[in-house]
Amino acid sequence: MRIFLTGATGFIGSRIVPELIAAGHQVLGMTRSDSGAQALQAAGADVHRGELEDLESLRAGAAQADAVIHTAFDHNFANFVANCEKDQRAIRALGSALIGSDRPLLITSGTGIGSPGHGELAREDVFNAAHPNPRTLTEITGNELLDKGVAVSVVRLPQVHDPVKQGLITPLLDIIRAKGVSAYVGDGQNRWPAAHVLDVARLYRLAIEQCKPGTRYNAVAEEGITARAIAEALGEGLGIPVKSIDASESAAYFGWMSAFMSMDLSASSAWTRQALGWNPAGPTLLEDLRRMDYSVAA
């Protein structure tokens, strides 16, 4: 297939490119920069110049492809709601180029949106539109396109990691570095799921190859790592104290991240593994945190 990939030079997208090419697909990767174009060409991909805000560039890229994978997202979480609305516009633009065809569109959201509540693991067969994560808007938009006949499916991401980046943990690291203390809320037993970035890239390939409209896939290798274990790994890496703080102190300590810090986001990928034959084998989150060079951002 000729696959249009947004976010092609990003943390996950740059791993999806070689994964697709090695499997015999052609990649049309979107980038807005000269350096991004050079990286894509070096990887063996074709270049499409565009950006999330340029909806016509999204439509034009999708129109040239047999399938679309959408991983681009503005990760400035201080403007999270606005960026989810931007994602909605981008998905609608991509979908508009696919209406009336069976060409698949694979979009990206978060595992928490599959949480049924009551402490249960998030699952692929659950869509919790009331979840406080504003990225529910992504899946609401995907459902709108499904109703219009677009072959939409979803990859839900946990904390995607390697020894350099780890999802929400990367901005969390900046916060605790500035505070000089690695904190967790309460007993720190709330959990975050995780998967290594190369395992996630392979899942995207399998999901686009085995397109099943309306399906949701949880890119989860580990169902949940406790907030306390994460805080301890970061504290050890930075050589700073680790402590528990009360929920009433969370906003002052974590700022915009406080909403995430008490959430239990644990998630299952049992159905995904069975449906796609996906067997993640990469390092664990804590292994990557222990291997990270903490002096780089100092």
C-alpha positions as CSV (number, residue, x, y, z in Angstrom):
1,M,0.0,0.0,0.0
2,R,0.9,3.6,-0.4
3,I,0.4,5.0,3.1
4,F,0.1,8.7,4.0
5,L,1.6,9.2,7.5
6,T,1.1,12.4,9.5
7,G,3.6,13.0,12.3
8,A,6.1,11.1,10.1
9,T,9.1,12.7,11.7
10,G,7.8,12.5,15.3
11,F,8.7,10.2,18.2
12,I,6.4,7.4,17.0
13,G,6.0,8.3,13.4
14,S,9.7,8.1,12.7
15,R,9.6,4.5,13.9
16,I,6.5,3.7,11.9
17,V,8.2,4.8,8.6
18,P,10.9,2.0,8.6
19,E,8.4,-0.5,10.0
20,L,6.1,0.1,7.0
21,I,8.9,0.2,4.4
22,A,10.4,-3.1,5.7
23,A,7.0,-4.7,5.2
24,G,6.9,-3.6,1.5
25,H,4.7,-0.5,1.8
26,Q,5.4,2.9,0.3
27,V,5.3,5.8,2.7
28,L,4.2,9.4,2.0
29,G,5.3,11.2,5.1
30,M,4.1,14.7,6.1
31,T,6.5,17.3,7.3
32,R,6.7,21.0,7.5
33,S,10.5,21.5,7.6
34,D,13.5,21.0,5.4
35,S,15.2,18.9,8.0
36,G,12.1,16.7,8.3
37,A,12.1,16.2,4.5
38,Q,15.7,15.2,4.5
39,A,15.1,12.7,7.3
40,L,12.1,11.1,5.4
41,Q,14.1,10.9,2.2
42,A,17.0,9.3,4.0
43,A,14.6,6.7,5.4
44,G,13.2,5.9,2.0
45,A,9.9,7.7,2.2
46,D,8.3,10.2,-0.1
47,V,7.8,13.7,1.2
48,H,4.5,15.7,1.5
49,R,4.9,19.2,2.8
50,G,2.1,20.2,5.1
51,E,1.0,20.8,8.7
52,L,-1.9,20.2,11.1
53,E,-3.3,23.7,10.7
54,D,-3.3,23.4,6.9
55,L,-6.3,21.3,6.3
56,E,-6.0,21.4,2.5
57,S,-2.5,19.9,2.8
58,L,-4.0,17.0,4.9
59,R,-6.7,16.4,2.3
60,A,-4.2,16.5,-0.5
61,G,-1.9,13.9,1.2
62,A,-4.8,11.6,2.0
63,A,-6.0,11.8,-1.6
64,Q,-2.7,10.4,-2.9
65,A,-2.8,7.3,-0.6
66,D,-4.3,3.8,-0.3
67,A,-4.4,4.3,3.5
68,V,-3.8,7.0,6.1
69,I,-2.2,6.8,9.5
70,H,-2.6,9.9,11.7
71,T,-0.1,10.2,14.5
72,A,0.5,14.0,14.4
73,F,-0.6,15.8,17.5
74,D,0.4,19.1,19.2
75,H,1.8,17.9,22.5
76,N,1.7,21.3,24.3
77,F,-0.4,19.9,27.1
78,A,-0.8,23.4,28.6
79,N,-3.2,23.9,25.7
80,F,-4.6,20.3,25.7
81,V,-8.2,21.1,25.0
82,A,-7.4,23.5,22.1
83,N,-5.0,20.9,20.7
84,C,-7.7,18.2,20.8
85,E,-10.0,20.5,18.9
86,K,-7.2,21.0,16.4
87,D,-6.9,17.2,16.1
88,Q,-10.7,17.0,15.4
89,R,-10.3,19.4,12.5
90,A,-7.4,17.4,11.1
91,I,-9.3,14.1,11.3
92,R,-12.3,15.6,9.6
93,A,-10.1,16.9,6.8
94,L,-8.4,13.5,6.4
95,G,-11.7,11.7,6.4
96,S,-13.2,14.0,3.8
97,A,-10.7,12.7,1.3
98,L,-11.6,9.1,2.0
99,I,-15.5,9.2,1.9
100,G,-16.9,6.9,-0.7
101,S,-13.9,4.6,-0.7
102,D,-12.7,1.6,1.4
103,R,-9.3,3.2,2.1
104,P,-8.6,2.9,5.8
105,L,-7.9,5.8,8.2
106,L,-6.1,4.9,11.4
107,I,-6.2,7.6,14.1
108,T,-4.7,7.9,17.5
109,S,-6.1,8.5,21.0
110,G,-5.4,7.4,24.6
111,T,-6.0,4.2,26.6
112,G,-7.9,6.0,29.3
113,I,-10.8,6.6,27.0
114,G,-11.5,2.8,27.2
115,S,-11.9,2.9,31.0
116,P,-15.2,1.5,32.3
117,G,-14.5,3.0,35.7
118,H,-14.7,1.2,39.1
119,G,-11.0,0.4,39.0
120,E,-11.3,-1.9,36.0
121,L,-8.7,-2.1,33.3
122,A,-9.4,0.0,30.2
123,R,-10.5,-2.2,27.3
124,E,-10.8,-2.0,23.6
125,D,-14.6,-2.6,23.6
126,V,-15.3,0.4,25.8
127,F,-15.7,4.0,24.7
128,N,-16.1,6.2,27.8
129,A,-17.3,9.5,26.3
130,A,-17.5,10.9,29.8
131,H,-13.8,10.4,30.5
132,P,-12.1,13.6,31.7
133,N,-9.4,13.3,29.0
134,P,-10.4,15.8,26.3
135,R,-9.0,13.5,23.7
136,T,-12.3,11.7,23.7
137,L,-13.0,14.3,21.0
138,T,-10.7,12.3,18.7
139,E,-12.8,9.2,19.0
140,I,-16.1,11.1,18.8
141,T,-14.8,12.5,15.5
142,G,-13.8,9.1,14.3
143,N,-17.3,7.8,15.0
144,E,-18.7,10.7,13.0
145,L,-16.6,9.6,10.0
146,L,-17.6,5.9,10.5
147,D,-21.2,7.0,10.1
148,K,-20.2,8.6,6.8
149,G,-18.7,5.4,5.6
150,V,-15.0,6.1,6.3
151,A,-13.1,3.0,7.3
152,V,-11.8,4.4,10.6
153,S,-10.0,2.5,13.4
154,V,-8.1,3.7,16.4
155,V,-4.8,3.0,18.2
156,R,-5.0,4.0,21.8
157,L,-1.6,4.9,23.3
158,P,-0.3,4.5,26.9
159,Q,3.1,6.0,28.0
160,V,5.2,5.3,24.9
161,H,8.9,5.1,25.8
162,D,12.5,4.6,25.0
163,P,15.5,5.8,27.0
164,V,15.0,9.4,25.7
165,K,11.2,10.0,25.8
166,Q,8.4,8.5,27.9
167,G,5.0,10.2,27.1
168,L,3.8,12.3,30.0
169,I,6.8,11.3,32.1
170,T,9.0,13.5,30.0
171,P,7.3,16.8,31.0
172,L,6.9,15.4,34.6
173,L,10.7,15.0,34.7
174,D,11.0,18.8,34.0
175,I,8.7,19.6,36.9
176,I,10.4,17.4,39.5
177,R,13.8,18.6,38.3
178,A,12.7,22.2,39.0
179,K,11.2,21.2,42.4
180,G,14.2,19.2,43.5
181,V,11.9,16.4,44.9
182,S,10.3,13.5,43.0
183,A,6.7,13.4,44.3
184,Y,3.7,11.1,44.0
185,V,0.2,11.6,45.3
186,G,-1.0,9.7,48.3
187,D,0.2,6.1,48.4
188,G,1.2,6.3,44.7
189,Q,-0.6,3.1,43.8
190,N,-2.5,4.6,40.8
191,R,-1.0,3.1,37.7
192,W,0.0,4.1,34.2
193,P,0.2,1.6,31.3
194,A,3.2,1.7,28.9
195,A,4.8,0.2,25.8
196,H,8.2,0.6,24.0
197,V,8.1,2.8,20.9
198,L,9.2,0.0,18.6
199,D,6.4,-2.3,19.8
200,V,3.9,0.6,19.2
201,A,5.2,1.1,15.7
202,R,4.7,-2.5,14.8
203,L,1.1,-2.3,16.1
204,Y,0.3,0.6,13.8
205,R,1.6,-1.5,10.9
206,L,-0.5,-4.5,11.9
207,A,-3.6,-2.4,12.4
208,I,-3.4,-0.7,9.0
209,E,-2.7,-4.0,7.2
210,Q,-5.6,-5.7,8.9
211,C,-8.1,-2.8,8.7
212,K,-11.3,-3.5,10.5
213,P,-13.5,-0.3,10.6
214,G,-14.7,0.6,14.0
215,T,-12.1,-1.3,15.9
216,R,-9.9,0.1,18.7
217,Y,-6.5,-1.3,19.6
218,N,-4.7,-0.7,23.0
219,A,-0.9,-0.4,22.4
220,V,-0.2,-1.7,25.9
221,A,2.8,-3.9,26.8
222,E,2.5,-3.3,30.6
223,E,-0.9,-2.9,32.1
224,G,0.2,-0.5,34.8
225,I,3.3,0.8,36.6
226,T,2.6,2.6,39.9
227,A,3.1,6.3,40.2
228,R,5.3,5.6,43.2
229,A,7.6,3.3,41.2
230,I,7.9,5.9,38.4
231,A,8.7,8.6,41.0
232,E,11.3,6.4,42.6
233,A,13.0,5.7,39.3
234,L,13.1,9.4,38.4
235,G,14.4,10.3,41.9
236,E,17.1,7.7,41.6
237,G,18.1,8.9,38.2
238,L,18.2,12.6,39.3
239,G,19.7,11.9,42.7
240,I,16.9,13.7,44.5
241,P,14.6,12.7,47.4
242,V,11.3,10.9,46.7
243,K,8.2,11.7,48.8
244,S,4.4,11.4,49.0
245,I,2.3,14.6,48.9
246,D,-1.3,15.1,49.7
247,A,-3.9,15.5,47.0
248,S,-4.5,19.0,48.2
249,E,-0.8,19.9,47.3
250,S,-1.0,18.3,43.9
251,A,-2.0,21.4,41.9
252,A,0.7,23.6,43.5
253,Y,3.4,21.0,42.9
254,F,2.5,19.5,39.5
255,G,0.8,22.5,37.8
256,W,-1.1,21.6,34.6
257,M,-0.1,17.9,35.2
258,S,-2.0,17.6,38.5
259,A,-5.1,16.3,36.7
260,F,-3.1,13.3,35.5
261,M,-1.2,12.5,38.7
262,S,-3.9,10.8,40.7
263,M,-5.5,9.1,37.7
264,D,-5.4,5.3,37.5
265,L,-5.0,4.7,33.8
266,S,-4.3,0.9,33.8
267,A,-5.3,-0.8,30.6
268,S,-5.4,-4.2,29.0
269,S,-4.3,-5.2,25.5
270,A,-5.5,-8.8,25.7
271,W,-8.0,-8.4,22.8
272,T,-5.5,-6.4,20.7
273,R,-2.8,-9.1,21.1
274,Q,-5.2,-11.8,20.0
275,A,-6.8,-9.8,17.1
276,L,-3.5,-8.7,15.5
277,G,-1.0,-11.3,16.7
278,W,0.9,-8.5,18.4
279,N,3.4,-9.6,21.0
280,P,5.4,-6.7,22.5
281,A,8.9,-7.6,23.4
282,G,10.7,-4.3,24.1
283,P,12.2,-3.1,27.3
284,T,9.9,-2.1,30.2
285,L,9.2,1.5,31.2
286,L,11.3,1.2,34.4
287,E,14.2,-0.3,32.4
288,D,14.2,2.6,30.0
289,L,14.0,5.1,32.9
290,R,17.0,3.5,34.5
291,R,18.9,3.6,31.2
292,M,18.2,7.3,30.6
293,D,21.0,9.8,30.6
294,Y,19.6,12.3,33.2
295,S,22.4,14.7,32.6
296,V,21.2,15.6,29.0
297,A,18.4,17.9,30.2
298,A,20.3,19.3,33.2
